[in-house]
């Protein structure tokens, strides 16, 4: 049985996955930020997309910006304002979430 927190994770649109897989990191980052902004700030979806954005920034060697994004996201995932239990470290977004072949 899947962990319940895993079921509730944000769905990364295929367009973002494809851009990242094709080496278009800047485009993938732009799409991630747009997708993030469609969600309420402070929500789990916002935090997960912010974390993915930070990982992409670090991948692009924009370490300072990426680290700040990870800190913002992880702070929220440690204590979501809506009372949702903290998201376990192993259930947090990684670059593998951008794998074009990933199944949801």
N, C-alpha and C positions, 0 to 999 in steps of 0.2 A: 504494500500500500504506500502511495506517495505521501511525503510529508505535507501537511496542510499548507504550510507557508510556501512550499514550492508550487502548489496549485494556483495560488493567488498572485504569482509574480506577473510583472508587466509583460505584455507580448511585444517583441521587437518586430516592427514591420519588415517585410521581406526587402523592400527598397533599401533600407538601411543596411541590412545584412549583405545584400548584393554589392552595394557601393564599397563596403569595407573589404569584402572578399576580392573585389577587382582592384584593390589598391588605391581606391579613391577616398583616402582617410578624411580629407578636408570636407568632401561632400557628405560622407557618412556622419561626420561631426555636426555639420550644419543641420542635417536631417534629425539627428538625435536631439539637438537643442530645440528644434521646432516641435518635435514630438513631446519632449519634456514640458515645454510651455503650454501644451494642451491640457496638462493635468494641474490640479490645485497644488500650489507650493506647500510643501510640508507633507504631502501624501506619500504613500509607499511608492506609487508609480513614478512620481516626480523624483524621489530619492534614488530609485533604481536607475532611471534614465540619466540622472546627474552623475551617478557613479560610473555608468558606462561612458559618458562623455569624458569624465576625468581619465578613465583608462585609455580612451582613444587619444586624448591629448598627450598623455605620457608616451604612448606608442609613437606619436608624432614628434617626440622629443620636446614637448612643451610641458616639462616636468613641474614647474612652479604652478601654472594654471591647473594642471591635472591633479596635483596634490591638494590644492585648495578645494577642488570639486569633490575629490574623494572624502576629504574631511567634512564638508557640508553634508554629503550623502550619508556617510557612516554615522554621523551624529544623529541624523534623523532615524536611520535604521536601527540604532541602539535604543531609541525611545520615540516611537511615532506619536505625534500629538493626539491622534484619535483613540489612543489606548490599546492599539493593536500590540501584541507581544513583540519584543525585539526580534529582528530578523537574524538568525544564526549566521555566523561568518561564512560557513560553507554554503549557505543558500543565497549569498549576495552575488550580484552580477560580476562576471568575469568576461574577458574578451571572447571566451568560448560561446557566450550568448549571441555573439555576432557571426557565428559560424553559419554560412549560407545553407548548410545541410541540416541544421538543428531542427529537431521536432519539438513542437509545443505541447 
